[in-house]
Every structure is written in C-alpha cells, then in structure tokens.
Amino acid sequence: MKVIDHINQAKDTLFSFEILPPLKGKSIQSIFDSIDPLMEFKPSFINVTYHREEYIYKKREDGLLEKVTMRKRPGTVGICAAIINKYDVEAVPHLICGGFSREETENALIDLQFLGIDNVLALRGDSIKTESTFKPHPDGHEYAVDLVKQINEMNQGKYLLDEVTMAPTEFCVGVAGYPEKHFESMNLTTDLQYLKEKVDAGADYIVTQMFFDNQKYFAFVKACRDAGIDVPIIPGLKPIKSLRHISFLPKFFHIDFPEDLSKELLKCKSNEDVDRVGIEWAVQQSKELKEFGVPCLHFYTMSNSSSVQEILKNI
Ligand code: FAD
C-alpha cells in the first residue's frame, strides 16, 4: 500500500521510522534487532537510507597509497525486500541522484517494481566527502526535482527509450523539506519555491529534516501552505542519544537546538543523561505535534531503537 493511502485512510496519527542499512559485512539480523522492538507500535512504513560510495586510501605492498572507492552501507533494495518479507510492512527505499545515471535510476526503479515496492523517497543526496559541492553524474540529475520528474514519467509509461510501449509504474513519491531551510539555499523563500517544484512535479508528500523546536515546524507548514504546497508534511524527529550528538547533530544536519533544550543538555555528564533528556524532549515534541494533527510521526532511529521505543510508550 502506498504511503499516501496510509495517510489518507488514517483515523489517528501514524508512526513510521527510518533505519540505516548495516555496515558492509554485518548481517541483516542487526537490522531486524533494531526493528523488532518497534513492531508492537505498528509502524505504517519503514524508510531505508541510501549511502553513497566513499573514497578511501589503501596502503599497497610497495608502501604507496591507492585511492579506491567503497560503499560502507550497500544493500538498500535488498533490505527493503527483506523487511517486507519478514514484517509485512511497507518499506520505503531512499533513491538519490548522486552517483546515478538516468538509466541506472530507471533500472533501479524497474527492480523495485518487480519486488512489489511502490514507495520511494526521492532525494538529491549530499556531496561525497572528498567533494566540496554536489556533483551530479554526467548523465544524471542535478536536483531532486529532476528525479521526481523521471519517476512521474515512468508512472505515465514514459521510459528513457521511447521506442516501445512500457507498462506505467505506480510509485508514490516522498521528498525532503527543511523547516530550518536547506543549508545551501539562499533563504527559506527560495527553498520553498524549489520544494513546490518537487510537489508540482509529482511528489505526494514531504518528510522534514529533523527539528527540535516545534514552532519551526508549525511556521514551515504555514509557509508551505501560503506558497501553495498542499501535500501532507510529515515531521521528522530524532531523539538525541549521546554526548557526541550534542555537537554532531547541529553540525551535520544544519539545525539548531532551542535554548530550553540546550540548557538541559549542558547539565548532562554522561550518555545516559543525554538519552534521558532526549527521550523527554521527543515525548513533549510528539505530544504537541499529535495535538496539532500531523499525519505521521517519523523517527530517525539511526538503527538504534531503544529511545524511540521509550518515546512511543509515553505518547
Ligand atoms: P534538492 O531538493 O535537490 O535541493 C538541494 C538544494 O538545491 C536546496 O538548497 C534547494 O533549495 C536547491 N534547489 C533545488 N532545486 C533547485 C533548482 N532547480 N535550481 C537551483 N537550486 C535548486 N541523503 C542521502 O545521501 N541518503 C539518504 O538516504 C538521505 N535521506 C534523507 C531523508 C530525509 C527525510 C531528509 C530530509 C534528507 C535526507 N538526505 C539523504 C539528505 C539529502 O540528500 C540532503 O539534504 C541533500 O543535500 C539535499 O537533498 P534534497 O533532496 O532536499 O535536494
């Protein structure tokens, strides 16, 4: 079933979460172990992130360094199939522009359809670590909107080679939105113009970047509605879990902690202290968002489900 149908048919706020594929060499069981504790809360869908290749330097026998590419977390499509098979729940693979030609994208989408997966989250992806700015594949897409357009064309039976009649695909497409604006964007207004282009190109719903101040989400939803964006906007929530997260999350995801939260975090002496504050904050956020009438609460678990389990017990 499509994510948008889950949302349209829901009588109460839905719950969903996102996991990362395991590191190369780890078994699928590590993913099942993080999903199992959350299944009692009946998630409507589970997102699986996509991770691009990285360049690493391997020391050769002659002492020289060799630059090689590797993907630390391969296997998004395989994991989605495994999740559907084991839990009978929707799995939503993230599909990115980075590193993909249009033909590779088309082939990936055909594989997904063969597996019965008709939900995708369409993203541009970030630049790889060794590049300062995002560089698209020479025959790929520069922005997520172009990926959405390609998927929408396939939904109309238009493939890259227009020579034979093709069966239309039936993808339900989600896209990313940023209540605190995307870090490359000049301002929130231009960011929203580009977000509207994604929706006009066929996106069915938006999932937001994590945020810790609900007022920013409420203002974002209002700004979207004022800009003519009328699809569901799913809030993304991340329970802060460790002392490392205190500097990592704002730096990596370009988001702010509100002052009340930062005051509590500054008192923390251990990961356990942070975990407690993170859970309490996310519970408060979730309750208020539910009251506001959000379609779904989407949790970034980063494959560590214990905090999310605790939050769900409390809301
Ligand atoms: P876009 O919508 O293409 O926007 C990127 C930037 O370009 C923005 O600043 C936008 O304002 C601007 N822009 C858009 N269109 C145009 C245009 N036509 N002309 C000029 N400027 C334009 N990354 C991963 O690698 N893997 C994942 O699995 C993943 N999952 C994510 C899940 C969620 C819910 C979110 C919020 C993000 C995720 N990301 C993931 C990160 C995402 O790939 C990055 O934030 C990336 O930098 C932007 O992706 P986007 O799809 O929002 O890009």
Boltz pocket constraint, residues with backbone or C-beta under 6 A from the ligand:
constraints:
  - pocket:
      binder: B
      contacts: [[A, 48], [A, 49], [A, 50], [A, 51], [A, 52], [A, 94], [A, 96], [A, 122], [A, 123], [A, 124], [A, 125], [A, 126], [A, 127], [A, 142], [A, 143], [A, 144], [A, 145], [A, 175], [A, 176], [A, 177], [A, 182], [A, 183], [A, 184], [A, 185], [A, 190], [A, 191], [A, 194], [A, 198], [A, 207], [A, 208], [A, 209], [A, 210], [A, 236]]
      max_distance: 6.0
